[in-house]
Amino acid sequence: MLNIARVNLAGRPARFFAMGLDEAGCDLHAVAAIASASMQFIDLEPAFATLARVIAPGGHVVFNLWWHHWEETAAGERMSGWFPIACAACLDAQLPPPETPASGPPKAKTRTDLMSASHRHGFQPLAEHCDEYLTPVGFGVDYQAMDPEWPLKGCAPEDRRALLNKMHELAQGKFEALVSTRFLFQRTAEDR
């Protein structure tokens, strides 16, 4: 995102910072804040409180929420195409299929909470857009494989590598839709 901003704002008096909200000091004053795949993990109320200290009136905040973190898109199966692929690869290797993920979906952000937190700190919504991305099923395999004990606990590294290679072979050419909703807010006033 920073590289895109640098290209699009080349020649303008702009500085770019990559940081979390917990790093935003009182002396930082910005005209825009952009977040990708991070607002979904933090509480909206303190996030907008911090943004209100940092973003100048008239400035903008842009962020997205992936489908399972936004109440309006959380229902339905998304990024689940990896599971039958993983089961088939394990069965082909005469191993038990991997267990379904134990953790349930995260608590989704609600429109009421989003609008309440943003308005309370002087932000108004300007735009919202739901994007659908056609994503390789192999991405879901890679996501699961971030857990070193997946697909089977205690699996020898070479056996695990062979299983993951088989999963990617089976996933080749298969895609599924992932959804993300983008939001644009403008700072209009002091905290209310």
Protein Blocks (a to p, Z undefined) as FASTA:
>chain_A
ZZmmmmmmgoiacddddddfklmcfkbccfbdcdehklmmpcfklmmmmmmmmmcghiac
dddddfklcfklmgocehklmmmmmmmmmmmnopacddddfbdcdddddfklmmmmmmmn
opacfbdcdddddddfklmmmmmmmpmkbcbghiafklmmmmmmmmmmmmgopacddddd
ddddddfbdcZZ
